[in-house]
Amino acid sequence: MDWTPQPEPLSQLAHYLRDSLSAYDKSAQKNAELALKQAKSFPDINNYLAYLCTHSTPPPGLDATGYHAARSAAAVMLKNNVKTTYKTLSEDSKAYLRSTIILGLQDQNAQIRSFAGNVITEMVRQGGILGWPQVLSELLALLDGASGNVSPEAQDGAMGALLKICEDNKASLNKVYEGQRPLDFLVPKLLDLTVHGNPKVRSKALGTLCTFIDDPLPQAMESNAEKMLLQLFQLANDQNEDVRRFVCRCFTKLAQNLPSLIAPHLGPIVDYVLMQQKSDPNSELALDAAEFFFENCEVEEYQDGFLHLLDKIVPVLLESMIYSEDDQSRLEAEAEDDAEKDDREQDLKPQFATAKNAGAAGTSAIKIEESNGSKQDGNGYGYDDDDLSEGEVDDDDDYGEDPEDMWNLRRCSAASLDTFATRFHERVFEVTLPYLKENLNHADWPNREAAVLALGAISVGCMDVVQPNLPDLVPFLITLLNDPQPVVRQITCWCLGRYSSWASHLDGSGKQQFFEPMMDGILQRMLDNNKRVQEAAASAFANLEEQATSALTPYSQVIAQQFVKCFERYKDKNMFILYDCVQTLAEHVGPEMARPELVDLIMPALITRWQKVADQSREMFPLLECLAYVATALAHAFAPFAKPFFDRCIKIIQENLEAGNEAASNPYQDQPDKDFLVTSLDLLSSIIQALDEPRSSELVSTSQPNFFEMLAYCMRDSNNDVRQSAYALLGDCSIYVFPRLQPYLPSIMEILIQQLDLEQAKEDPDTAFRVINNACWSTGEIAMRERGGMDPYVERLLQSLGSILFNSAIPESLNENAAIALGRLGLGNEQKLAPHLATFAPTFLSIIRRVAWTDEKCHAFRGFVQVVLQNPQGLEQCLLPFLSEIAMVPQILVSQGFQDTELLSGFQQALVQYQGMIPDFDAFISHLPPEQAQALKRNYQS
């Protein structure tokens, strides 16, 4: 397509693009952003953006630096436009983009080449392989060594784009198009490129191949795997470090996905990656080599091989856990008493709220953890899984990244040692012990620190063999809590936290000798003069709380006193982990928190912080969550404090709902963070549960705006987490303040019934199922209390709950909650449900027998029996399963510590009815297991 830009709009657009990145002139930046939003509707906007991205001559009025910024912004804007509007672009525009953007791969600037590759990748992603069938051939032509006029920069750009396309289109490239599978010709071409004369091409060709070594393994990779392995052996000593990096990555991926290919060569490969790992602790090569063990130490086919190689592997892992010289210098420079210094804004990373979920089988609402997207193994060594394209900027980059939080050689090695310890136990300890003896008391702090890290890393896997040494090791570690180097104190807190399970389960004298000094030592370090040590100590203490649980009760006052001192001293960042310590204490000591002396300690500290934190501060999330746990633990003792917390939650919800409405009508206004709604709703739930009915009712009835109208609005929110918490609050209101809820049921039930539709779970099933789970639970709680008043909704509820009940493709907990809700619906609505009994009874009985006997199951069976009594013939196909389930109920209920006489009376009536209907009832129940038949006669005197 022939197209030429007009000079004036081209120049104007370039200036706006440059200004949009101006951090120094906020006014110009804002004007530019508004102009660019308006420019999106300009017919040829994408052509102009592509032209700017691929042409290096600046228009008048822009210098080289400004024009580079404009080109970069043009490429990013073009990629985003392609992502959102590709399907509506004209064919002429698509043709122009295809013919033009490829030129950007040949630019002299590496960043522009990368940006152009991002645009190409997005075009392929949106249009599919057949939308630009020549793209692979065009890229390979640029890489062809026979093209003598192709520059190294163009080869690098083409290979980078090919890598990105392959990363984003793995499945599409493995499909058949007109009898051909792109991977079948692409994989051999990539193997040829691994010996290309340009080292950037060699390394990226290996990286591209690496993307296809995955489960399930494509046939093209499997058939070329042996050739690739030979190629890797030839490239193992390549002079280019990036090539060796990708050799290590390919070894790692092949080992994961083709263990039968790698197992015979495990020894030489281990020797190679260990050599690369030892090359330079600051290099990416060392980390890529170390990840061979992190990713493969649990692969069953290598266990015998690894066992015999531990003498080689473990010492290298241990040495890799020592801070590099650069890190040592940085840490020594940062080793200061900074507890009195305010945190920098970039130190305060975003926090993510959790949502409330009603548990399986209708249990009361409980907290569940949400993933924030970071990869983490089971032992706490986390690293970010960044899927951004090269050259793109992460939105969270504004917050900076703490070097101590980055995935690096040291953390990878420690995580690998941890996993090897869980696999080989005593053998790992034997290899590690000499290192520990030599370094735990080393004169140089980096060696001491690494030895403590190693001791913590092997704690879980080697506990049985370490345990006899703990009476000596724990007191020594406690002395290290006073080490002059903050980093040693920091890692020692973590290590002691790893052994807190051992200390917290000792007998009385053992606790006095080891647990109490450990607990006291960590508590003291929570007031360290170094903020990093404070943070590590608070994290370790939260872990100790999780391990000790109710064993903390005798120490509650001492702990609370220390927490109060921390509230007085901590800066904003460490306050977040302190909230976690307080809520974990409340969770595990429960009613103990309601002692007046503890209330007088904790509540003033929390109120002081509550009064300081602004409504829109991210600190509000962990504070609200902490208060929810505290309110639950204090129960009635929370009453004197409840109203200000309740009213402010209402205010926060109202403000955020109003801001959301404004943002919906104003495209230039950002949506408010939904976590404010989630955490506020959860605290409201906890307050309503904690107080007696008159006080809860008063708070609800005097709420401004109207409590239930606001709740109904949250129940319709577009965000699943908000709806999840809203339905948890609805269920709690049903239990604790039902008379206040009752007048609003006509409107609330209409919203609730819509939420029971499984069609709503199509886009994001995991979170949507949790919303529906809570909606089921709320339905059951309302049905328990509204009884006959549910008449207008019974038919629709039966249809909705039935669709959940009969769906085997959803989580079992959702089936169970639907069964509980349906059973409870039978209380007062049995006549309407009775005609449908034969349809839902077999599935109902099959599902509910999986549920443990609780009050909720008793309620459900009470309702179910009322339906059965209205239509006993409805159980014709499943009478034996029904009798089997009820046979043992009296004994089960007694063993659980409660007796439901109404339920047992209903079972008795049903049995009498069936005895009258079945001529030889004894012969009929003889088809049950003998113990069940006997139990029926014994428990119900049949």
Buried (B, 14 or more C-beta within 10 A) or exposed (E): BEBEBEEEBBBBBBBBBBBBBBEEEEEBBBBBBEBBEEBEEEEBBBBBBBBBBBBEEBBEEBEEEBBBBBBBBBBBBBBBBBEEBBEEBEEEBBEBBBEBBBBBBBBEBBBBBBBBBBBBBBBBBBBBBEBBEEBBEBBBEBBBEEEEEBEEBBBBBBBBBBBBBBBBBBEBBBEEEEEEBBBBBBBBBBBBBBEBEBBBBBBBBBBBBBBBBEEEBBEBBBEBBEEBBEBBBEBBEBEBBBBBBBBBBBBBBBBBBBBEBBBEBBEEBBEBBBEBBBBEBBBBBBBBBBBBBBBBBBBEBBEEBBBEBBEBBBBBBBBBBBBBEEBBEBBBEBBEEBBEEEBEEEBBBEBBBBBBBBBBBBBBBEBEEBEEEEEEBEBBBBBBEEEEBBBBEEEEEEBEEEEBBEBBBBBBBBBBBBBBBBBBBEBBBBBBBEBBEEBBEEEEBBBBBBBBBBBBBBBBBBBEBBEEBBEEBBBBBBEBBEBEBBBBBBBBBBBBBBBBBBBBEBEEEBBEBBBBBBBBBBBBBBBBEBBBBBBBBBBBBBBBBBBBBEBBBEBBEBBBBBBBEBBEBBBBBBBBBBBBBBBBBBBBBBEBBBBEEBBEBBBEBBBEBBEEBEEEEBBBBBBBBBBBBBBBBBBEBBBEBBBEBBBBBBBBBBBBBEBBEEBEEEEEEEEBBBBBBBBBBBBBBBBBBBBEBEBBBBBBEEBEEEBBEBBBBBBEBEBBBBBBBBBBBBBBBBBBBBEBBBEBBEEBBEBBBBBBBBEBBEEEBEBBBBBBBBBBBBBBBBBBBBBEBBEEBBEBBBEBBBBBBBEEEBBEBBBBBBBBBBBBBBBBBBBBBBEBBBEBBBBBBBBBEEBEBBBBBBBBBBBBBBBBBBBBEBBEEBBBBBBBBBBBBBEEBEEBEEEBEEBBEBBBBBBEEBBEEEEEBEEBBEEBEEEBBEBBEEBBEB
